[in-house]
Amino acid sequence: MTYKHRVIALGFFDGVHLGHSALIWRAIDIAEQKKLVPSVITFDTHPRNLLQSEEVVLINSPEDRAGLIQRVFGIDDIIFLHFDESTAKMPWALFVDHIYNEFGARHLVAGFDFRFGSKGEGNSELLKQKCSQLGIGCDIIPEVKLDNITSSSSYVRTLLLDGDIERANIFLGHPHMLTDLVRFGFRLGRTLGTPTINMCFQPGVLIPAHGVYATKVYLEDGSEHIGVTNIGIRPTVADSEQVTAETHILDYQGNLYGRQVRVEFHARIRPEIKFEDVNHLKAQIQKDCRSAKEYFKKKGLVN
């Protein structure tokens, strides 16, 4: 069987932050130099979920992770490996052999802290040695720092949970995002003159701090719109336990039920508040819409 000859970026790539970007761009540069196919290998679930019986809440779903890599870097060749007990027990050298033989790896790129193989015994130095034995290239990317802070998925998670979306986006290098099919909601927004689309976070995916965010909304037809998104439990009208992302798309009319929509979060306007009644809520939504417009205009992100 003939395989593609690839330069492969290795990692989990949760959030696809600045450190990951340095790694992926290096893989793209090498691919151009060596006439290889730029590729990314990642896993469908976080290894720590199995190895340490610890649920790692992900910044993005696997689908959003792949979408980011495709959209930001133009890489279509994204390989998801299933992480199970057999993967966890695989000796580190055998893991590299597997990538070489099964996926045509001719150059590997990994981060300085990349660990792999049984008990995490494989590291960047061993990876370089193994690649040398196989006669293929290997680049190890040093840590990427901003404001003297190492760019990491754990730091981005902290920022998102705190609602500091603007700083999170700086360390991500792109807006944090959520993609989902539009679901049926309570339809109260229509009675308030601000119809909304309702989206949900997949199980195991991080929910940013509850509140109202200035967002950009991207529809299947390629159009881009300003939005105001409330993440939370809608305490004024529902006060349920289910957290949703409810977005009013400014200056838009249309039926989006069952359609896939991408929402990008740019700034947190305010925390989620329980109002005295729906009239106070309606007035606040209008203020939020003005705030979102002013934010994007100030940032030069709209005409």
LOVEX-12166 format. One record per residue (C-alpha): residue number from 1; x, y, z. Coordinates in Angstrom, 1 decimal. Layout:
N
{node NUM, {X, Y, Z}} ...
end
This chain:
303
{node 1, {0.0, 0.0, 0.0}} {node 2, {1.3, 3.5, -0.9}} {node 3, {1.1, 6.1, 1.9}} {node 4, {1.4, 9.8, 1.8}} {node 5, {4.8, 11.0, 2.9}} {node 6, {4.0, 13.4, 5.7}} {node 7, {5.5, 15.9, 8.0}} {node 8, {3.5, 15.4, 11.2}} {node 9, {2.8, 17.8, 14.0}} {node 10, {2.3, 15.7, 17.2}} {node 11, {0.2, 16.8, 20.2}} {node 12, {-3.2, 17.0, 21.7}} {node 13, {-3.7, 20.7, 20.5}} {node 14, {-6.5, 21.5, 23.0}} {node 15, {-7.6, 25.1, 22.2}} {node 16, {-4.9, 25.4, 19.4}} {node 17, {-3.1, 28.1, 21.3}} {node 18, {0.1, 30.1, 20.5}} {node 19, {2.4, 27.2, 21.4}} {node 20, {0.5, 24.9, 19.1}} {node 21, {0.6, 27.5, 16.4}} {node 22, {4.4, 27.7, 16.5}} {node 23, {4.5, 23.9, 16.1}} {node 24, {2.0, 23.7, 13.3}} {node 25, {3.6, 26.6, 11.3}} {node 26, {7.0, 24.8, 11.6}} {node 27, {5.4, 21.7, 10.2}} {node 28, {4.0, 23.7, 7.3}} {node 29, {7.4, 25.3, 6.6}} {node 30, {9.1, 21.9, 6.5}} {node 31, {6.4, 20.5, 4.3}} {node 32, {7.0, 23.2, 1.7}} {node 33, {10.8, 22.7, 1.9}} {node 34, {10.7, 18.9, 1.6}} {node 35, {7.6, 18.5, -0.6}} {node 36, {5.7, 16.6, 2.1}} {node 37, {2.1, 16.7, 3.1}} {node 38, {1.6, 18.8, 6.3}} {node 39, {-0.4, 16.8, 8.8}} {node 40, {-1.5, 16.8, 12.4}} {node 41, {-1.9, 13.8, 14.6}} {node 42, {-4.0, 14.2, 17.7}} {node 43, {-6.2, 12.1, 20.0}} {node 44, {-10.0, 11.8, 20.3}} {node 45, {-9.9, 12.0, 24.1}} {node 46, {-7.4, 13.5, 26.5}} {node 47, {-4.9, 10.8, 27.7}} {node 48, {-5.2, 12.0, 31.3}} {node 49, {-8.9, 10.9, 31.3}} {node 50, {-7.7, 7.3, 31.1}} {node 51, {-4.2, 7.4, 32.6}} {node 52, {-5.0, 9.4, 35.8}} {node 53, {-8.8, 8.8, 36.0}} {node 54, {-9.1, 12.6, 35.8}} {node 55, {-11.6, 14.3, 33.6}} {node 56, {-9.8, 17.0, 31.7}} {node 57, {-12.4, 19.5, 30.5}} {node 58, {-11.5, 20.4, 27.0}} {node 59, {-11.4, 23.9, 25.5}} {node 60, {-12.9, 22.7, 22.3}} {node 61, {-14.7, 19.6, 21.0}} {node 62, {-12.6, 17.4, 18.7}} {node 63, {-14.7, 18.7, 15.8}} {node 64, {-14.0, 22.3, 16.7}} {node 65, {-10.3, 21.5, 17.2}} {node 66, {-10.1, 20.1, 13.7}} {node 67, {-12.1, 23.0, 12.3}} {node 68, {-9.7, 25.5, 13.8}} {node 69, {-6.6, 23.7, 12.4}} {node 70, {-8.2, 23.6, 8.9}} {node 71, {-9.4, 27.2, 9.0}} {node 72, {-6.4, 28.9, 10.7}} {node 73, {-3.6, 26.9, 9.1}} {node 74, {-5.2, 25.4, 5.9}} {node 75, {-4.3, 21.9, 7.0}} {node 76, {-6.9, 19.3, 5.9}} {node 77, {-4.9, 16.2, 6.8}} {node 78, {-5.8, 15.8, 10.4}} {node 79, {-5.6, 12.3, 11.9}} {node 80, {-7.4, 11.4, 15.1}} {node 81, {-6.0, 8.4, 17.0}} {node 82, {-8.3, 6.6, 19.4}} {node 83, {-6.7, 6.7, 22.9}} {node 84, {-7.5, 3.5, 24.8}} {node 85, {-5.7, 1.1, 27.1}} {node 86, {-3.7, -0.5, 24.2}} {node 87, {-2.6, 3.0, 23.1}} {node 88, {-1.7, 3.9, 26.7}} {node 89, {0.4, 0.7, 27.1}} {node 90, {2.2, 1.0, 23.8}} {node 91, {6.0, 1.4, 24.3}} {node 92, {7.2, 4.8, 23.2}} {node 93, {9.5, 3.5, 20.5}} {node 94, {6.7, 1.4, 19.0}} {node 95, {4.5, 4.5, 18.9}} {node 96, {7.0, 6.3, 16.7}} {node 97, {7.4, 3.1, 14.5}} {node 98, {3.6, 3.1, 14.2}} {node 99, {3.5, 6.7, 12.9}} {node 100, {6.4, 6.0, 10.6}} {node 101, {5.0, 2.8, 9.1}} {node 102, {1.3, 3.5, 9.1}} {node 103, {1.2, 7.2, 8.3}} {node 104, {4.3, 7.8, 6.2}} {node 105, {6.0, 10.1, 8.7}} {node 106, {9.2, 11.6, 7.2}} {node 107, {9.5, 14.4, 9.6}} {node 108, {8.0, 14.9, 13.1}} {node 109, {7.4, 18.2, 14.9}} {node 110, {6.6, 18.2, 18.6}} {node 111, {6.6, 20.5, 21.6}} {node 112, {9.4, 20.7, 24.2}} {node 113, {7.1, 19.0, 26.8}} {node 114, {5.6, 16.3, 24.5}} {node 115, {5.3, 13.0, 26.4}} {node 116, {4.1, 9.7, 24.8}} {node 117, {4.1, 6.0, 25.1}} {node 118, {3.6, 3.7, 28.1}} {node 119, {3.7, 5.7, 31.4}} {node 120, {4.7, 8.8, 29.4}} {node 121, {8.3, 7.5, 29.1}} {node 122, {8.8, 9.0, 25.7}} {node 123, {10.0, 12.6, 25.6}} {node 124, {11.4, 15.1, 23.2}} {node 125, {15.0, 13.9, 23.5}} {node 126, {14.0, 10.2, 22.9}} {node 127, {11.9, 11.3, 20.0}} {node 128, {14.8, 13.0, 18.3}} {node 129, {17.0, 9.9, 18.9}} {node 130, {14.4, 7.6, 17.4}} {node 131, {13.8, 9.8, 14.4}} {node 132, {17.6, 9.8, 13.8}} {node 133, {17.6, 5.9, 13.8}} {node 134, {14.7, 5.9, 11.3}} {node 135, {16.4, 8.4, 9.1}} {node 136, {13.7, 11.0, 9.3}} {node 137, {13.7, 14.6, 10.5}} {node 138, {12.6, 15.9, 13.9}} {node 139, {12.1, 19.4, 15.2}} {node 140, {11.3, 20.2, 18.9}} {node 141, {9.6, 23.5, 19.4}} {node 142, {10.6, 25.4, 22.6}} {node 143, {8.0, 26.9, 25.0}} {node 144, {6.2, 30.0, 23.7}} {node 145, {5.9, 32.8, 26.3}} {node 146, {3.8, 35.9, 26.3}} {node 147, {4.1, 38.4, 29.2}} {node 148, {6.6, 36.0, 30.7}} {node 149, {3.8, 33.4, 30.9}} {node 150, {4.0, 30.1, 29.0}} {node 151, {1.2, 29.6, 26.5}} {node 152, {-0.6, 26.5, 27.6}} {node 153, {-4.1, 24.9, 27.5}} {node 154, {-4.3, 25.0, 31.3}} {node 155, {-3.7, 28.7, 31.4}} {node 156, {-6.3, 29.4, 28.7}} {node 157, {-8.8, 27.2, 30.6}} {node 158, {-8.3, 29.4, 33.7}} {node 159, {-8.9, 32.6, 31.7}} {node 160, {-12.0, 31.2, 30.1}} {node 161, {-13.4, 30.1, 33.4}} {node 162, {-12.7, 33.6, 34.8}} {node 163, {-14.5, 35.2, 31.8}} {node 164, {-11.3, 37.0, 30.6}} {node 165, {-12.1, 36.1, 27.0}} {node 166, {-10.0, 38.9, 25.5}} {node 167, {-6.8, 37.7, 27.2}} {node 168, {-7.7, 34.1, 26.4}} {node 169, {-8.0, 35.0, 22.8}} {node 170, {-4.5, 36.7, 22.9}} {node 171, {-3.0, 33.4, 24.1}} {node 172, {-5.1, 31.4, 21.7}} {node 173, {-4.1, 33.6, 18.8}} {node 174, {-7.7, 33.5, 17.6}} {node 175, {-11.2, 34.0, 19.1}} {node 176, {-12.5, 31.2, 21.3}} {node 177, {-15.4, 29.5, 19.5}} {node 178, {-18.4, 27.2, 19.7}} {node 179, {-19.9, 25.3, 16.8}} {node 180, {-23.2, 23.5, 17.1}} {node 181, {-26.5, 22.9, 15.4}} {node 182, {-29.1, 25.5, 16.3}} {node 183, {-31.7, 23.9, 18.7}} {node 184, {-35.2, 24.8, 19.6}} {node 185, {-35.4, 27.0, 22.7}} {node 186, {-38.1, 28.8, 24.7}} {node 187, {-38.7, 31.4, 21.9}} {node 188, {-39.1, 34.1, 24.5}} {node 189, {-36.6, 36.3, 22.5}} {node 190, {-39.1, 36.7, 19.7}} {node 191, {-41.7, 38.3, 22.1}} {node 192, {-39.0, 40.7, 23.3}} {node 193, {-38.1, 41.7, 19.7}} {node 194, {-34.7, 40.0, 20.0}} {node 195, {-35.0, 36.4, 18.6}} {node 196, {-32.2, 34.1, 19.5}} {node 197, {-30.5, 30.9, 18.4}} {node 198, {-29.8, 28.3, 21.1}} {node 199, {-26.6, 26.2, 21.1}} {node 200, {-25.2, 23.7, 23.6}} {node 201, {-21.7, 22.7, 24.8}} {node 202, {-20.8, 19.1, 24.3}} {node 203, {-20.2, 17.0, 27.4}} {node 204, {-16.7, 17.3, 28.5}} {node 205, {-16.2, 20.8, 26.9}} {node 206, {-15.4, 23.8, 29.0}} {node 207, {-18.2, 26.3, 29.6}} {node 208, {-16.8, 29.8, 29.9}} {node 209, {-17.9, 32.1, 32.8}} {node 210, {-21.6, 32.8, 32.7}} {node 211, {-22.4, 36.2, 31.2}} {node 212, {-23.1, 38.2, 28.1}} {node 213, {-20.5, 38.3, 25.3}} {node 214, {-19.9, 40.3, 22.2}} {node 215, {-19.7, 37.7, 19.5}} {node 216, {-19.3, 37.2, 15.8}} {node 217, {-21.6, 34.7, 14.2}} {node 218, {-20.8, 32.7, 11.1}} {node 219, {-23.5, 31.0, 9.1}} {node 220, {-23.3, 28.1, 6.6}} {node 221, {-23.8, 30.6, 3.7}} {node 222, {-20.4, 32.2, 4.7}} {node 223, {-22.0, 35.3, 6.0}} {node 224, {-20.6, 37.0, 9.1}} {node 225, {-22.8, 38.9, 11.7}} {node 226, {-22.4, 40.7, 15.0}} {node 227, {-24.1, 38.8, 17.9}} {node 228, {-24.8, 39.1, 21.6}} {node 229, {-24.5, 35.7, 23.4}} {node 230, {-25.6, 34.8, 26.8}} {node 231, {-23.9, 31.8, 28.4}} {node 232, {-25.8, 30.6, 31.4}} {node 233, {-29.1, 29.4, 32.8}} {node 234, {-31.4, 32.3, 31.9}} {node 235, {-32.3, 33.1, 35.5}} {node 236, {-34.9, 35.8, 34.7}} {node 237, {-37.1, 33.5, 32.6}} {node 238, {-36.0, 29.9, 33.3}} {node 239, {-33.5, 29.5, 36.1}} {node 240, {-32.8, 25.9, 35.0}} {node 241, {-29.7, 23.9, 35.5}} {node 242, {-29.0, 23.4, 31.8}} {node 243, {-26.4, 25.9, 30.5}} {node 244, {-26.9, 27.1, 27.0}} {node 245, {-25.3, 29.7, 24.6}} {node 246, {-28.2, 31.9, 23.5}} {node 247, {-27.3, 34.3, 20.7}} {node 248, {-29.2, 37.3, 19.3}} {node 249, {-27.9, 38.0, 15.8}} {node 250, {-28.1, 41.7, 15.2}} {node 251, {-29.8, 42.9, 12.0}} {node 252, {-30.6, 39.4, 10.8}} {node 253, {-33.9, 37.6, 10.1}} {node 254, {-34.1, 34.0, 9.1}} {node 255, {-34.8, 30.4, 10.2}} {node 256, {-31.6, 28.7, 11.4}} {node 257, {-33.1, 25.7, 13.2}} {node 258, {-31.1, 22.6, 12.5}} {node 259, {-28.4, 24.6, 10.8}} {node 260, {-24.7, 24.6, 11.9}} {node 261, {-23.5, 27.9, 13.3}} {node 262, {-20.1, 29.0, 14.6}} {node 263, {-20.0, 31.6, 17.3}} {node 264, {-16.7, 33.4, 18.1}} {node 265, {-16.4, 35.1, 21.5}} {node 266, {-14.6, 38.4, 21.6}} {node 267, {-15.4, 40.2, 24.8}} {node 268, {-17.4, 39.7, 28.0}} {node 269, {-19.9, 42.6, 28.3}} {node 270, {-21.3, 41.7, 31.7}} {node 271, {-22.1, 38.8, 34.1}} {node 272, {-25.4, 37.0, 33.9}} {node 273, {-28.0, 38.8, 35.9}} {node 274, {-31.5, 38.0, 37.2}} {node 275, {-33.8, 40.9, 36.4}} {node 276, {-36.9, 42.0, 38.1}} {node 277, {-39.0, 41.2, 35.0}} {node 278, {-38.8, 40.7, 31.3}} {node 279, {-39.2, 44.5, 30.6}} {node 280, {-35.9, 45.1, 32.5}} {node 281, {-34.4, 42.2, 30.6}} {node 282, {-35.5, 43.6, 27.3}} {node 283, {-34.0, 47.0, 28.1}} {node 284, {-30.7, 45.4, 29.1}} {node 285, {-30.6, 43.4, 25.9}} {node 286, {-30.9, 46.6, 23.9}} {node 287, {-27.9, 48.0, 25.8}} {node 288, {-25.9, 44.9, 25.3}} {node 289, {-26.5, 45.1, 21.5}} {node 290, {-25.3, 48.7, 21.5}} {node 291, {-22.2, 47.7, 23.6}} {node 292, {-21.4, 44.9, 21.1}} {node 293, {-21.6, 47.2, 18.1}} {node 294, {-19.5, 49.8, 19.9}} {node 295, {-16.9, 47.2, 20.8}} {node 296, {-16.5, 45.9, 17.3}} {node 297, {-16.4, 49.4, 15.8}} {node 298, {-13.8, 50.4, 18.3}} {node 299, {-11.7, 47.4, 17.4}} {node 300, {-12.1, 48.1, 13.7}} {node 301, {-13.8, 44.7, 13.2}} {node 302, {-16.8, 46.1, 11.4}} {node 303, {-17.4, 48.7, 8.7}} 
end
